[in-house]
Amino acid sequence: MSAPKVVIVGAGFGGLAAAEALAGEVVDVTIVDRNNFHTFLPLLYQVATSGLNAADVAYPVRGIFQKQPNVDFLQATVTAADWDARTLRTETAEGHTVTLPFDHLIVAAGATASYFDIPGAEEHGYPLYSLADAIALRNHVLARFEAAAAEPALIDGGVLSFVVVGGGPTGVEVAGALAELFQMVLTKDFRRMDVHRARIVLIEMTPALLGPFSLPSQRHARSELEARGIEVRLDQAVASVEPTQVVLKSGEVLPAHTLVWAAGVQANPLAAALDVETTRGGRIAVGTDLRIPGRAGAYAIGDVAAIPGRDGGLLPMLAPVASQSGRHAAGEIKRAIAGRPSKPFHYRDKGTMATIGRRAAVAELPFGIHLSGTPAWLAWLGLHLLFLVGFRNRLSVFLNWVWSYLTWDRGPRLIVDQREARDARRLEAPTTPHR
Ligand SMILES: Cc1cc2nc3c(=O)[nH]c(=O)nc-3n(C[C@H](O)[C@H](O)[C@H](O)COP(=O)(O)OP(=O)(O)OC[C@H]3O[C@@H](n4cnc5c(N)ncnc54)[C@H](O)[C@@H]3O)c2cc1C
């Protein structure tokens, strides 16, 4: 008899934890992901703001499982499930359809941005949900400075105005990191331009930044951002977005050529394509044991799943929730194979953190321990290093951080436009026969 087939959709925090928890078991695990790498999403904003290299925050999935013989990998996008045949339909990058049979399935496809149907937000906004998003934002930000250097008159029209929408941890981190990039580095790179004319506006529709944090942490974040010259606008919402301006619901028009969208989040659209029950934010409804109701042997974990918390609400979309639920789903599969009953999933909350910039962060830990400033920043740095995948990545991130801290310099400030390579190939390809 062949070993039971376990398919894991997504090589994020949840998918990796589930596969690792199945090490040594007599199961045949296939991880399927549209990318051939795992992305450490919490550090994406540092790639977007030239703090880190793209390769520092990503790691090839095959490399992670080199020493786990029961894990295989398929680079493909899952598009649908056939629950009767117990197969997944996937599409490779080359456009081929590959059908994946499974005995047990873990859906760990994560989340994506939600634009709340705001006109122009998806078209012109820059989200931060993938490595490609981070590189696109870095290219765009740096290209605005080059455009302003070439044509200073553009500054009056908002070429150096950057609107960040969403006052949660991602918005706060992006705004703080942009301010440091401009003040620490671009002032030296663009010596003949008045970089201080660059403007960062952080817009949040509720009355507070960092909603789930305590009042002192919220105040600390705001004062640190304002000390870095960021305009914090609370109780304000975006009405529409155009390439060179952002219109607020109040009617105010902000000339800005860049809008970073850190406001809304929803489950990956795969949840809707799988023919399963979905709930708030498009997340897959699951029982307390993470099983998908009516779909035998199928589990949903992490951001894509609506996991019930102890207080009756849903667990937040956070990396520890994804990892812990991934390990639990793996445990459920082991129990199902052994014929043992299932167990409910209990999330152990180890706290939340957000960083604002150099020696500025907030951390809310269990037992009411709240840190801010340098201690919170050091805790944030240490934890992120600890959870990064791969020693090489840890070392590289550590060296980048030490270098930035000591020299006030930043890492890669490269405008690498993928279209450029395609255009070059097109120009090189002869369109008329050689005479
Ligand atoms: C910018 C940013 C900063 C964050 N900062 C923090 C933080 O500081 N602390 C914290 O705890 N959390 C943070 N989070 C949240 C945290 O990263 C997520 O909760 C966590 O990544 C969820 O893990 P996951 O495994 O559910 O999904 P993900 O890690 O998102 O992984 C999903 C995987 O599924 C793959 N996938 C998606 N659709 C398909 C498909 N159809 N077919 C094949 N593969 C597919 C994707 O390529 C991806 O690899 C942050 C998130 C973002 C976006």
The ligand as an SDF file (V2000), in Angstrom:
LIG
                    3D

 53 58  0  0  0  0  0  0  0  0999 V2000
    3.4980   43.2440    4.7990 C   0  0  0  0  0  0  0  0  0  0  0  0
    3.0960   42.2840    5.8790 C   0  0  0  0  0  0  0  0  0  0  0  0
    3.6780   42.3810    7.1440 C   0  0  0  0  0  0  0  0  0  0  0  0
    3.3120   41.4950    8.1530 C   0  0  0  0  0  0  0  0  0  0  0  0
    3.9080   41.6010    9.3760 N   0  0  0  0  0  0  0  0  0  0  0  0
    3.6070   40.7040   10.3330 C   0  0  0  0  0  0  0  0  0  0  0  0
    4.2640   40.7440   11.6080 C   0  0  0  0  0  0  0  0  0  0  0  0
    5.1090   41.6160   11.8510 O   0  0  0  0  0  0  0  0  0  0  0  0
    3.9480   39.7880   12.5240 N   0  0  0  0  0  0  0  0  0  0  0  0
    3.0310   38.8030   12.2710 C   0  0  0  0  0  0  0  0  0  0  0  0
    2.7670   37.9500   13.1180 O   0  0  0  0  0  0  0  0  0  0  0  0
    2.3820   38.7600   11.0960 N   0  0  0  0  0  0  0  0  0  0  0  0
    2.6480   39.6690   10.1190 C   0  0  0  0  0  0  0  0  0  0  0  0
    2.0010   39.6120    8.9130 N   0  0  0  0  0  0  0  0  0  0  0  0
    0.9970   38.5790    8.7100 C   0  0  0  0  0  0  0  0  0  0  0  0
    1.6510   37.2430    8.4230 C   0  0  0  0  0  0  0  0  0  0  0  0
    2.6670   37.3920    7.4750 O   0  0  0  0  0  0  0  0  0  0  0  0
    0.5830   36.2860    7.9530 C   0  0  0  0  0  0  0  0  0  0  0  0
   -0.3480   36.1290    8.9900 O   0  0  0  0  0  0  0  0  0  0  0  0
    1.1770   34.9370    7.5870 C   0  0  0  0  0  0  0  0  0  0  0  0
    2.0640   35.0730    6.5100 O   0  0  0  0  0  0  0  0  0  0  0  0
    0.0610   33.9680    7.2180 C   0  0  0  0  0  0  0  0  0  0  0  0
    0.6330   32.7370    6.8850 O   0  0  0  0  0  0  0  0  0  0  0  0
   -0.1130   31.7850    5.8550 P   0  0  0  0  0  0  0  0  0  0  0  0
    0.7010   30.5370    5.7970 O   0  0  0  0  0  0  0  0  0  0  0  0
   -1.5410   31.6780    6.2140 O   0  0  0  0  0  0  0  0  0  0  0  0
   -0.0570   32.5470    4.4650 O   0  0  0  0  0  0  0  0  0  0  0  0
    1.1780   33.1630    3.6740 P   0  0  0  0  0  0  0  0  0  0  0  0
    2.3840   33.2860    4.5020 O   0  0  0  0  0  0  0  0  0  0  0  0
    0.6310   34.3790    3.0270 O   0  0  0  0  0  0  0  0  0  0  0  0
    1.4620   32.0570    2.5630 O   0  0  0  0  0  0  0  0  0  0  0  0
    0.5140   31.7570    1.5720 C   0  0  0  0  0  0  0  0  0  0  0  0
    1.2400   31.0240    0.4480 C   0  0  0  0  0  0  0  0  0  0  0  0
    0.2690   30.5110   -0.4500 O   0  0  0  0  0  0  0  0  0  0  0  0
    0.6890   30.6990   -1.7740 C   0  0  0  0  0  0  0  0  0  0  0  0
   -0.5100   30.7310   -2.6110 N   0  0  0  0  0  0  0  0  0  0  0  0
   -1.5200   31.6070   -2.5640 C   0  0  0  0  0  0  0  0  0  0  0  0
   -2.4810   31.2690   -3.4470 N   0  0  0  0  0  0  0  0  0  0  0  0
   -2.0550   30.1600   -4.0740 C   0  0  0  0  0  0  0  0  0  0  0  0
   -2.6180   29.3440   -5.0880 C   0  0  0  0  0  0  0  0  0  0  0  0
   -3.8190   29.5850   -5.6320 N   0  0  0  0  0  0  0  0  0  0  0  0
   -1.9000   28.2820   -5.5240 N   0  0  0  0  0  0  0  0  0  0  0  0
   -0.6810   28.0070   -4.9920 C   0  0  0  0  0  0  0  0  0  0  0  0
   -0.1120   28.7610   -4.0040 N   0  0  0  0  0  0  0  0  0  0  0  0
   -0.7880   29.8050   -3.5540 C   0  0  0  0  0  0  0  0  0  0  0  0
    1.4350   32.0230   -1.7280 C   0  0  0  0  0  0  0  0  0  0  0  0
    2.3560   32.1240   -2.8110 O   0  0  0  0  0  0  0  0  0  0  0  0
    2.1380   31.9360   -0.3670 C   0  0  0  0  0  0  0  0  0  0  0  0
    3.4200   31.3710   -0.4780 O   0  0  0  0  0  0  0  0  0  0  0  0
    2.3560   40.4940    7.8940 C   0  0  0  0  0  0  0  0  0  0  0  0
    1.7690   40.3940    6.6280 C   0  0  0  0  0  0  0  0  0  0  0  0
    2.1420   41.2760    5.6280 C   0  0  0  0  0  0  0  0  0  0  0  0
    1.5100   41.1670    4.2700 C   0  0  0  0  0  0  0  0  0  0  0  0
  1  2  1  0
  2  3  1  0
  2 52  2  0
  3  4  2  0
  4  5  1  0
  4 50  1  0
  5  6  2  0
  6  7  1  0
  6 13  1  0
  7  8  2  0
  7  9  1  0
  9 10  1  0
 10 11  2  0
 10 12  1  0
 12 13  2  0
 13 14  1  0
 14 15  1  0
 14 50  1  0
 15 16  1  0
 16 17  1  0
 16 18  1  0
 18 19  1  0
 18 20  1  0
 20 21  1  0
 20 22  1  0
 22 23  1  0
 23 24  1  0
 24 25  2  0
 24 26  1  0
 24 27  1  0
 27 28  1  0
 28 29  2  0
 28 30  1  0
 28 31  1  0
 31 32  1  0
 32 33  1  0
 33 34  1  0
 33 48  1  0
 34 35  1  0
 35 36  1  0
 35 46  1  0
 36 37  1  0
 36 45  1  0
 37 38  2  0
 38 39  1  0
 39 40  1  0
 39 45  2  0
 40 41  1  0
 40 42  2  0
 42 43  1  0
 43 44  2  0
 44 45  1  0
 46 47  1  0
 46 48  1  0
 48 49  1  0
 50 51  2  0
 51 52  1  0
 52 53  1  0
M  END
$$$$
